[in-house]
């Protein structure tokens, strides 16, 4: 989950909650983490454009999930 925390530092608790409660979201996060593990040190390498495109798509899916299923903070 470290890679997700870098991308979504303010939603760490919500990501953890959703991963525990929603298997689809958990799989999206797992896919994202698996792809980031394949990322070379030089992310600008053009040979990895498909990988980068896939990561961006997963980032968008995670954002949409967080926006649609997040619970408002308790007061």
Secondary structure in CASP SS format (residue, H / E / C, confidence):
PFRMAT SS
TARGET T0000
AUTHOR 0000-0000-0000
METHOD secondary structure of the structure
MODEL  1
X C 1.00
X H 1.00
X H 1.00
X H 1.00
X H 1.00
X H 1.00
X H 1.00
X C 1.00
X H 1.00
X H 1.00
X H 1.00
X H 1.00
X H 1.00
X H 1.00
X H 1.00
X H 1.00
X H 1.00
X H 1.00
X H 1.00
X H 1.00
X H 1.00
X C 1.00
X H 1.00
X H 1.00
X H 1.00
X H 1.00
X H 1.00
X H 1.00
X H 1.00
X H 1.00
X H 1.00
X H 1.00
X H 1.00
X H 1.00
X H 1.00
X H 1.00
X H 1.00
X H 1.00
X C 1.00
X C 1.00
X C 1.00
X C 1.00
X C 1.00
X C 1.00
X C 1.00
X H 1.00
X H 1.00
X H 1.00
X H 1.00
X H 1.00
X H 1.00
X H 1.00
X H 1.00
X H 1.00
X H 1.00
X H 1.00
X H 1.00
X H 1.00
X H 1.00
X H 1.00
X H 1.00
X H 1.00
X H 1.00
X H 1.00
X H 1.00
X H 1.00
X H 1.00
X H 1.00
X H 1.00
X C 1.00
X C 1.00
X C 1.00
X C 1.00
X C 1.00
X C 1.00
END
